[in-house]
Structures are given as structure tokens and as C-alpha cells.
Amino acid sequence: MALLIPILAFIGAAGLCAALMPLLRRGFLVKPVARSSHVAPTPQGGGLVVIPVTLLAAFGAAASAGAPIDWRLPLALVGLSALGGWDDLAPLSPALRLALQAVAAATALSAMPLPSGFSDSLPPLLVEFVLLVGGLWFINLTNFMDGLDLMTVAQFVPAFVTAYLLLSGQSGVAAFIGLLCLAGAGALAGFALLNWPPARLFLGDSGSLPIGLLGAAAILAVTRAAGPAAGLLPFLYPVADASLTLARRVIAQEPFWRAHRQHFYQRATKHGLMPPAVVARVGACNLALCLGALFIAGKGAAAQTIALGAGGALVALLLRDLVRERA
């Protein structure tokens, strides 16, 4: 059954993306601008396939296993995908977009059990606020990091497979998050057939926003089940790239809320690296981080801290390499 989930999601996403290409070209065509990584008009909206396929595959697996389904996270994923699709068609105001994202994040977080000991020394309302802000940041950083062909695939397929492996022995909401992650990995792999450079289809906000929320849910669930290093390591590169880029823009007093091409992976293409070479570096780093998460799962606090430090050093080396000037 576990192998069938990503296989069916792969087939479903690949087939539907190909079948819907004429419709996506008519309604979701993106023309290149100065900050774009593509040079030819390309449709987006792949998320309108990836997310429903992910949910259907996960629902089918849960139903066949007789496992309970908590509908709050799926509803939040559907809501974010619809919001992203709406924004892809007609850009919304930042305030409205953020408010609706907050509703979706709060809905999903209400279903999530907190990591053990997380709220022992903090007031519950403060904990909920911190988690909401963190969830919103992860939703948006995933969107920010979806700016190069195959980038989201290289980041999230290994991370989602790792999350499934670490949650496969759990029950309840955590087990369902694991199924969603495994189905999401298969659906993203199917979408990758059309996102291969030069991409014929982009994920769009309809995919990056809910994938970010699922990633945030996976971090919380895996942290509770296997420790903070196991939860954070698979997602450490996008967190580092997006957070450091935001901090740099804030310090420089730039309008950080506007679209730009200053992420480390984007700067790498300006410095002479071709997109496939950038994605290959990111993918290799992510695979190493995921293997580290599997190795460190369930170990003590000291080992978890060392693992996070080692993962941070690896990501720092990658970031430095990405912005290195090349002849």
C-alpha cells in the first residue's frame, strides 16, 4: 500500500497536468518580466492538480487502512490552493492574502498536537501566536523559493518522503500527515515531468502555498515524534535561504514585500550557474540533510543539537557556493 500511494499520485498528477495544459495556457499564462527566471510565456497552476491528487491519494490510503481523517488540515490545504489560484489569476492585496493565509494556517494548527514540552514554560496564547507566525512564514517562504524550474521538487520530494518514513509508526493526525507527505512527493514527481528545464508548466501559488503549509505541519509532527533535528533538517535549506534573504533586504531598507531575484539560488544563476546545476546542488544538499534526519531520529537532546549544527554548516557551505563569483 505504501508504494501504491506515490505511484498513483505520480500517474495522476502527470496525466492531469498534461491533459489540462491547453486550459492552463488559456487562463494561467505567465509572461516573463525582468525578475523572471523564464524567457518564454509559460502557464502556471500546476498546484491545482498537485494538491487535489495529493489529497485523493492520501484519502484513499487512509480509507483502505481504516484510519481516521481529521478534515481541518485538508480543508486548509484546499483553501490555500484556491487562494493561490485566485492570486495567480488576479493578484490580491497583500493584506487580504495574508489574512486568508492566517485563517488557513490557524485551521490547520488547531488539529496539530504540539511537540512534547513545547509549551511547558510559555503561556498557551503565546505558543499559538508563535506557531501561527511560523506557519505563515513557512507558507510564504515556500512561495518565495519556488522561482526556478524543479526547485520546489528538489526541496520537497526528499523532505516529504523523509517525513513519511519518520511518521509511519505514528497514529492519528501524525499518521495522516505522513500519508499526505508521501502522496505529495508522488504528485510533485509527476508534475516534475512538465517542470523539467525548460519548464512547460509552473506550480504557481496554488501549489507553493499549500505545500508550504503541509511542510510546516510535517515539521511539527516529526519534531513531536522524533525530535527537533529530525523535524527541521529536511527543510533547513529553504528556511535558511529565504530567512537570510529577508533579513538582508530588511537591513538594506529595501521594499522586502515586493518580488525580487535576490535569493541565493537566484543569485547563483546570475553568477554563471545554469538552473540544472543549481537544482542539482540544492537536491544533493537536501538528500544529505534528509539522511541526517533519519539517522538522528529519536536520539537525545545533545545529539539533536549536534546534528542541527552539522546541518547548518552544510547549508552554509551550499549558500556560500551559490553566491560565489564564477568566471
Steps between C-alpha positions, in 0.01 A plus 500: 500500500779744587656459154165541326439845650784687325464292182130585463566865592782513243284357223203718590698824518699433183191404301280784623771765457550390139125481432430843647786683325271662236271635774791622712653672197178694446444608860833489685763608246789694658700736280865551599600827668832636627490293820394175328721197456318390181527661157185372325134533608426195716180389675479465876235333711661158540399517864136471396590144399767413757292584808175317406699195387694506829180512703323229301795262527533562875125463556498172310791365703343606830162353406651166394689481830196600703689799639313807625525824301506842664351733241652825629837462328351387163253791510786741570701355209204533263436854620861604443504339156185691406646821641821446304309427180295816550820699554657340190206622290452845655755619760343571840599770746777387738279564805211284373737226387673490840169502690364204304831316541474556875151347506627191318809468719295537820254236377780254433686573823186439704526134399869468585627353826791710627848351540554365851611767745451780246254696711620407849656840573292727274138621520276305260394814309863595442577149376206515258612843375858384443381191313263709287776743405732208429237330287436819302873546444542143376203538263650814351863393494395194300338737254816713489719196438288382206683715245700255291409192298491187722603697811192411706522138382866477608418653838179325595498153344787372720369695801148357465626143454714542811204635697291198396772257610528672838122512551412153367486352850278774639122515533225760465582837343873427479441183297269686261760777456745225406259370234451852366875546477551172313217580259635854460844365409346280230285781361795741490707238318223466240481878462880504455463341156359832377714717729828359364721782361394674291169469684175465309297546821551683829357407838362847574374630832223239481770242572775677693271639774335169604829311458650748746221434748543123467873548558430697818262227622766237425761691702271511804393136472852364444644718777248349740570147381878503446651824631571853369797408282299229323219750445708796381791349306303398187373859461810686615620626161181690397464640853859627497493644147167680543565625855849634429379667181213667686733618777746642246224693321357635826844618616555668163159672541374354175128441433527137610134424420557548127607224263874487434787276386729516803464153648822302508380257234401792275831676552675178398348521151625859470848381596521249218335180626239349270165417668553121486835542678335711772221246550750213507697669780184572699369148444826340614506715813139413577566129460789524746283692747221242467742214565618689807141534619442126464824424686435739790130415552418421860846571637569724802511878523879526471506289183210700354687826566818369336302379200335840456841665521643266238199557275536876541867478401412299190235752396742788564753337265230464234389863535859619474551290188182631338607864523864440405611698197577276204712572196 
